[in-house]
Amino acid sequence: MINKFLLLLRHAFALIRDDKLYSAIYIAGTAVAVASAMVVAIVFNILLADIPPEVHRSRTLYLLNTFINKSDMGSGFRSGCSLELIDSCFRQMKCVEAATGIYNTQTTFLAYTKDQQNRIPFYARVTDHEFFHLYEFRFLEGRPFSEKEFRDGERVAVISDKVADVLGAGEGSTVLFNEKPYHVVGVVKSVSVFLTESAADVYVPYSEVYYSQTPISDRSSASVSYSGNLAVRILLRKGCSRKDFLEELEPFRQHVMAVASTQIGEHVDWVIDVDTHFFNRVSFTRDGEQDLVHEAKNLITPAILMLLLLFLPAINLSGLVSNRMEGRRAEMGIRKAFGAKRRTLLSEVIHENLILTLCGGMVGWLLAWFVIYLIHDNKVFLRMFDFHSNAQSQLDTSLDISMFVTPTLFIIVFLCCAMLNLMAALIPSWTSLRKPIVESLNQKR
């Protein structure tokens, strides 16, 4: 089997050398087709794949609250969670490995550069100690801030290496952010802005100054202790699903509603929306269900787009293969006259074209990488896919190789090549090989 494959490989490369122009055109056409489809695939890979430090995307849930009471006339007041709700509810659940709160208002810190000449803005992500459990940062110095430092309200910070270079700071140093001293406990590798859930210049605990209660309704003087200004991210334990989380959450939800109703003096409903990472980032047909079937439905649109991007070039390549097969009809006629089966010849032709297609696919993959690299920091591109933040300055817009080289993308490239090869080579090859032997032998007379 191996010897047969190696023989087929040598034969294919011999044909490539014999007709360099045909091979170059075929590879170039394949590269453009695959590159077009791969741009779509790479964007979705960046959106959905487990890419450091967001390595737990497949187990992450995103929560959004709505508290509804009678005085709201059913409209409700949408808010975040409080630390009390996170501690007493989500962190008590058996299916939850970690629950982190993130201050859901854009925060900018101002600090002087190390030469004290300029005061520049930094994007600060205000969160808690479990944030570093959900997202696995690469620490170049130090460590994340601890639960004790968070609970004690200490003014500590984790900064990116780019911020450390600009400020001339490092582990153990003190930095003035907004004229307040922060003790730097760690320095992490900068995270690309494309990873929107974890990217920031500075990471500080919200327990220090930013956390405050949010009233349940603008028309109510009372406040609900479970309502706050924190966006919640949940890391599920391995083997647990969104459905398991919702089932375990129900008794907690009833308790929260009872306490909130007591605090405000009338019945309060707590409606909580729970999204998986997939539906948080990609949702074309939202109907409340979030399972594999509905994920597949949401991927139909990009799949159709990729098929169109492959199908149209395949028509041109099919014409190219047809002309090539017309030129080889005499060769095929001789081989059939000596007993070669049509199935064997068809298999050889398809494999020869598959080798050319794979070469074009690899070139197309690199071309797609180059195209995205050219436009990756374009504002229109960033906003189109929500790869941006309102706080600018030191956020990293670089592209990591892990965004482009994953097993999933390799499989997609191979499938694109195989599909393009079959569409382009199967019909003209089959049509040519069905011609009678005599007609094929008389091709060049």
N, C-alpha and C positions, 0 to 999 in steps of 0.2 A: 504494500500500500504506500509506504514511504517512498520507495523507489519510483513508483508510478507518479507520485506527486512531484518529486524532484525532476523527473523527465518532462512532465507537463510544464513545470516552472521554467526549465531551460528552453523548451520549445517556445513558450510565450515570450521570453526575453529575446530569443532569436528573431521572432516576428517583429518585435518592437524595434530592434536594430535595423531590420530590413526595410521598414517603412516608418522612418522617424517622423515625417510630417503628420501622417495619420495618428501616430501615437501621441505626438505633442498636442494636436488638436483635440483628441479624445480626452487626454488628461486635463487639459485646460478647461474643456467644457464641463467635465465632471467636477473639477475643483470649484468652478463658479456656482454650480448647482448645489453641491454639498455645503459650500461656504454660506450660501443664502439660507439653507435650512439650519445650519449649525449656529448661525447668529441667534435664531429663535431658540434653539435648544440651550445655548450657553446662557442666555438671559434667564430662562426658566431654571437652569441649574443654579445660577447665582441666587435666584429667589428662593429655591426650595431645598437644595442639597445641604447636608451637614458639613458646613465649612467652618474651620476654626476661626474665631472662638465659639461660633454658634454650632457646636457639634451635637446638640441635643434637639435640633429642630423637630425631628419626628416625634419627640415625646413632650413637646412644649404646648401649653394651652394659654390662650390670651383671653382675659376676662374683662367684661364691661357690665356695669351695674345700671339698673333703673329702679328707683324707689317710687312707689305710687301710693298716694293717700287720697282720701275723698276730696279734700280741699283743692287738690290739683285737677279735679274733674276728669280723672283718668289719664291725663297727659303725662304725668310723672316728672320726676326730676332726675336726670341722668347725672351720675357722679362717679368718682372713683371710690376706692376703699380706704379705710383707716387702718392704722397699725393694729388697733384692737381687733378688727375683723380678721386680718391676716393671721394674727397670733391665735385667736380663739377659735377660728374656723379652719382655714386652709392648712395651717401647720399642724392641726390635730388629725387630719385625715390620713388613713392608712395607705391610700393609693398615691399620696403626694410625697415625693422625695425632697422637693424644695419649693418654697413659695417666696417670691421676692416682690417688693413694692418699688415702683419707680415714680418719682415725682413727675406728674404728667403735664407740667408747664415748662416751656422752653427756658432754659437757664443759661445765662452767659456770665462768665467770670472775666474780670479785667485784671491784668497784671503787667508789670513792667518787665521789659526784656533785661537780660543780664547786664547790658551796658547802661541801663536806667534811662535810656533816651526815648523809648517809645512804650506806650501803654496799649496793649493789643487784646482783643477778645478771644476767649476760649470757650468751647462748648462743654458745659459741665453736665454730667449725668448724675442726678441726685437719687441715690438708691440705698440699699441696705447690704448687710454682710452676705446674704444668701444669693445676691446677684452673681457673685464670683463662683458659686456652685453651679448655677445654671449655665454660665458662660465661662469656658475654660481659656483664660488669657495666658499668654506666654509672658511670665514675669522675668524681666532682665535684671531687676534688683528688688530686694525686699519681698513683700507679701501683700495680700489684701487686708483691708482693715477688719478687725475681729468683731465678734458679736459683743464682747465687753465694751470695746471702743464705741460701737454703735449705740448700745444701751445707755452708756454713760454720757452720750452726747459730745464726745470728744471731737475737736476740730482736726480731723485727719483727712488725707487725700491720697489717692492713687493717680499717677499722671502717666501720660504716654511718653515714649522716648523722644518724640518730636518736641513736646512741650518741655521736657527736661533739657534738650539742647538749646531751645530758645531762651529759657529762663536760667540756664546754668545751674539747674537743681538736680537732686538725686535723693536716694534713700537717706533719711535722717535729717534732711535740710528743712528749713521753714520758708514757705512761700506766701507772699501777700496776695490773696485773691480778694478783689473788692475791698481792699484796705484791711482785710482780716487775716491774721496769721493761721496758716494751715501746716500741720506737720506731715511731711511726705513719708508714707510708710512703704510705698512700692512704686516701681516703674515698669510699665508693660509695653510690649511691642505694639506700635500703632495699628489700629484696626481700620480697614478700608470703609469708607462711607457707604459702600455698596451693602455692607452688613449693618443695616439700619438699626437693628435692635441692640447692638452692642457697641457701636462706634461712638467715641467721645474723646475729648482731650483730657478731661479731668473727671474722676469718679469720687464723689463725696457722700457721706451719710446724711439722709434727710432728717435724722433725729436732732441734728445740731440747731438748725434755724428754720427749715423750710416746711416742716409738717404743721398743719393746722386743720381744725375741723371745718367741714363744709355744711351749711344748713340744708335740710332736706327739701325745703321749698322757700322761695323768695318771700312767700306770703306767710311764712310761719316763723315765729320768734324762737321756737324750740329747735334743737339740733339733735341729730341722731349720731350716737358715738360710733356706729359702724360706717357712716358715710364720711368720706375724706377726699383727698386729692391725690391718691396713689393709683397708678395703673398696675395691675397685678399680672405676673407671669408665673405659671405653674409648671414645674417639671414633674411629670408622672414617673412612677416607678416602672421598671421594665416589666412588661407583661400586662400593664394596665392600659385601659383605653379611655377615650372621652366618655363613652357610655358608662363605664365603671365609676368615673369621677362624678358624673351627674347623679347616679343612683346613690352614692355615698353622701353626696352633698345635700340631698333632700331633707333629712332630719335637721341638719345644721341650718338650712334655709328657713325651716319652720321656726326654729329657735330665734334666729335673727329677726324675723318678722314680728314675733311676739315681743321681743325686747324693744324693737323700734316703735311698735304700736304703743307700748307703755310709755316710752319717752315722749312721744308726740301727742298722746292722748286720743288717738283715733287709729283705726285699722290701717296698716301699712303693708303693701305687697312688695316683696323683693324679687324682681325679675333679673336674672343674670344670663348674659349671653356668653357662651363659651366657644371659642374658635380654636381649631387646630392650626398649626403653622400654615398648612396648605391653604385653608380657607381664609386665613388672615391676610395672606399675600396674593392669592389667586382665587377669584370667584367671579365667573361669568354668569352662572345660573344659580342664584342663591334661593334655596327653598327650605332651609332649616335643617335638612339632613346633612350629616357629615360622615360619610363612610367611603369605602373603596369604590363603590358603584358611582357615587356622586363625584368623587375625585376624577374618575374616568370620564364622566360626562363633561366636567370642566376642562379636561384636556383635549376634548374633541376639536375645539376651535384652533388651538395651535397645531394639532396633528394635521388637520385639513390644510392649514397654511403651509406646513412643511411638505405635504404631498404635492400641492400645487407648484411649489418651488422646485420640486424634483421632477414632476411630470412634464412641464413645459420644456426644459432642456433635454429630457429623455427623448422627446419627439425628434429633435435635431440630431441627437446621437444615434437614434435608430436609423435615420437616413444615411448617416456616415457609415454605420455597420453594414447597411444594405449594399452600399457601393463597394465596400471592402469585400463582402461575400461574393458579389458579382465577379470581382477580379480573381477570386479563389475558386470559382466553380470548376475550372479544369482540374485543379489539384484535388478537390473533393470527389470529382468524377473518377479519377484514377484510383483514389483510395477506396471508393465504393466498389470499383471493378475488381480490386484485389481482396474484397471480402469485408471491408470495414463496415460496421453497422451504423445506420443513421443515428441511433441513440448515442453511440460512442463519439461520433463526429460532432454532434450537437453539444455533448458534454464538454468536449475539448474547446469548442468555440466559446461557450459560456464561461469556462474557467479562464481562457485567455483574456476575454474581456473583463472578467472579474479582477484579474491582476492589474489591468490598466485602470479599472475603476477604483481599486483600493489605493493605487498610487495617487490618482486624482483626489480621492477622499482625504488622504493625509495632507496633500497640498491645500485642499479646501479647508481643513481644520485649522491649519496655520494661517490661511487667508482670513478666516472668520476671526481668529484671535487678533490679527493685524487690524481688521476693520474696527472691532470693538475698542482696541487700544487707541485708534485715532480719534474716536468719538467719546471715549469713556468719561472725559471731564467736560463734555459739552453740556451746558445747562439744560437745553431742550431734552437731551437724552436722559439726564438725571431726573428731571421732573416727570418725563413721560412714564418712567418706571418707578417713580417715588424713591429713587436713590438719591436723596438729598436731605439736608437739614437746614433749618432757618438760621442756625448759628454757623457762621463760616469760619474763616481764619485757618486754624491748624489741622482741620479734618483731612484725613488721608484719602485721596482719590485713586490710589494705586490699585493695580490688579494683581492678585496673587495667583500663582500657578495652580493652586488647589481649586480655583474657580473654573479652570479649563480642563484639567486632567483628573477625571474621576472615572471609575468603572462604568457608571451610567452613561457618560458621554462617549466612552469608547464603544459601548454597545450600540448607541444611537448612530455613531459614525458608520459602524459596520453594517447596520440595518439599512441606513440610507444608501450606502454603496451597493449592497446586495439588491435592493429594490430598484435602484437606478439601472443596474446592470441587467436585471431581468426584463425591465420595461424596454430598454434600448436594444438588447441583443437577441432576446428569445424569438420574437416574431420574424425579423428579417432572416435570422439564421435558419429557422424552421422552414420558412418559405423557400429559401435557396436550396436546402438539402433535400427538399421534396421533388426537385427537378429530376427527370429521368437521367440515367447514367450517360446515354448516348448524347443527349442535349448538352450535358455538362462537358463531355469530352470534345464536342465540336465547338465549344465556346471560343477558342482562339484559332480556329482554322481560317 
